[in-house]
């Protein structure tokens, strides 16, 4: 049974006109490994980007541009002014 990476390798060879490589088992294995490496890199980059976005969002969590506290925002309590040191 062929794996998805095998099929991707075969159709990639056919797309670029290398139909004879689509019949070679060694070329298919190499192409499949390349496809797996490329997809792994894309997933890694996506996870890193997602983690950075989440960190940025969480770093701003609880900060209200109107100066309200997270818990006190429901009660309408304002933060005391910050004193520069």
MODELLER restraints for C-alpha pairs under 7 A, 6 or more apart:
rsr = mdl.restraints
at = mdl.atoms
rsr.add(forms.Gaussian(group=physical.xy_distance, feature=features.Distance(at['CA:5:A'], at['CA:32:A']), mean=4.60, stdev=0.5))
rsr.add(forms.Gaussian(group=physical.xy_distance, feature=features.Distance(at['CA:5:A'], at['CA:35:A']), mean=6.09, stdev=0.5))
rsr.add(forms.Gaussian(group=physical.xy_distance, feature=features.Distance(at['CA:5:A'], at['CA:36:A']), mean=6.56, stdev=0.5))
rsr.add(forms.Gaussian(group=physical.xy_distance, feature=features.Distance(at['CA:6:A'], at['CA:28:A']), mean=6.03, stdev=0.5))
rsr.add(forms.Gaussian(group=physical.xy_distance, feature=features.Distance(at['CA:6:A'], at['CA:29:A']), mean=6.86, stdev=0.5))
rsr.add(forms.Gaussian(group=physical.xy_distance, feature=features.Distance(at['CA:6:A'], at['CA:32:A']), mean=5.07, stdev=0.5))
rsr.add(forms.Gaussian(group=physical.xy_distance, feature=features.Distance(at['CA:9:A'], at['CA:28:A']), mean=5.77, stdev=0.5))
rsr.add(forms.Gaussian(group=physical.xy_distance, feature=features.Distance(at['CA:9:A'], at['CA:31:A']), mean=4.84, stdev=0.5))
rsr.add(forms.Gaussian(group=physical.xy_distance, feature=features.Distance(at['CA:9:A'], at['CA:32:A']), mean=5.34, stdev=0.5))
rsr.add(forms.Gaussian(group=physical.xy_distance, feature=features.Distance(at['CA:10:A'], at['CA:22:A']), mean=4.81, stdev=0.5))
rsr.add(forms.Gaussian(group=physical.xy_distance, feature=features.Distance(at['CA:10:A'], at['CA:28:A']), mean=6.36, stdev=0.5))
rsr.add(forms.Gaussian(group=physical.xy_distance, feature=features.Distance(at['CA:13:A'], at['CA:19:A']), mean=5.92, stdev=0.5))
rsr.add(forms.Gaussian(group=physical.xy_distance, feature=features.Distance(at['CA:13:A'], at['CA:21:A']), mean=6.43, stdev=0.5))
rsr.add(forms.Gaussian(group=physical.xy_distance, feature=features.Distance(at['CA:13:A'], at['CA:22:A']), mean=5.88, stdev=0.5))
rsr.add(forms.Gaussian(group=physical.xy_distance, feature=features.Distance(at['CA:14:A'], at['CA:22:A']), mean=6.80, stdev=0.5))
rsr.add(forms.Gaussian(group=physical.xy_distance, feature=features.Distance(at['CA:21:A'], at['CA:27:A']), mean=5.85, stdev=0.5))
rsr.add(forms.Gaussian(group=physical.xy_distance, feature=features.Distance(at['CA:22:A'], at['CA:28:A']), mean=6.42, stdev=0.5))
rsr.add(forms.Gaussian(group=physical.xy_distance, feature=features.Distance(at['CA:62:A'], at['CA:69:A']), mean=6.88, stdev=0.5))
rsr.add(forms.Gaussian(group=physical.xy_distance, feature=features.Distance(at['CA:62:A'], at['CA:70:A']), mean=5.06, stdev=0.5))
rsr.add(forms.Gaussian(group=physical.xy_distance, feature=features.Distance(at['CA:67:A'], at['CA:78:A']), mean=6.17, stdev=0.5))
rsr.add(forms.Gaussian(group=physical.xy_distance, feature=features.Distance(at['CA:67:A'], at['CA:79:A']), mean=6.15, stdev=0.5))
rsr.add(forms.Gaussian(group=physical.xy_distance, feature=features.Distance(at['CA:68:A'], at['CA:77:A']), mean=6.40, stdev=0.5))
rsr.add(forms.Gaussian(group=physical.xy_distance, feature=features.Distance(at['CA:68:A'], at['CA:78:A']), mean=4.87, stdev=0.5))
rsr.add(forms.Gaussian(group=physical.xy_distance, feature=features.Distance(at['CA:68:A'], at['CA:79:A']), mean=6.03, stdev=0.5))
rsr.add(forms.Gaussian(group=physical.xy_distance, feature=features.Distance(at['CA:69:A'], at['CA:77:A']), mean=6.94, stdev=0.5))
rsr.add(forms.Gaussian(group=physical.xy_distance, feature=features.Distance(at['CA:69:A'], at['CA:78:A']), mean=6.46, stdev=0.5))
rsr.add(forms.Gaussian(group=physical.xy_distance, feature=features.Distance(at['CA:69:A'], at['CA:79:A']), mean=6.26, stdev=0.5))
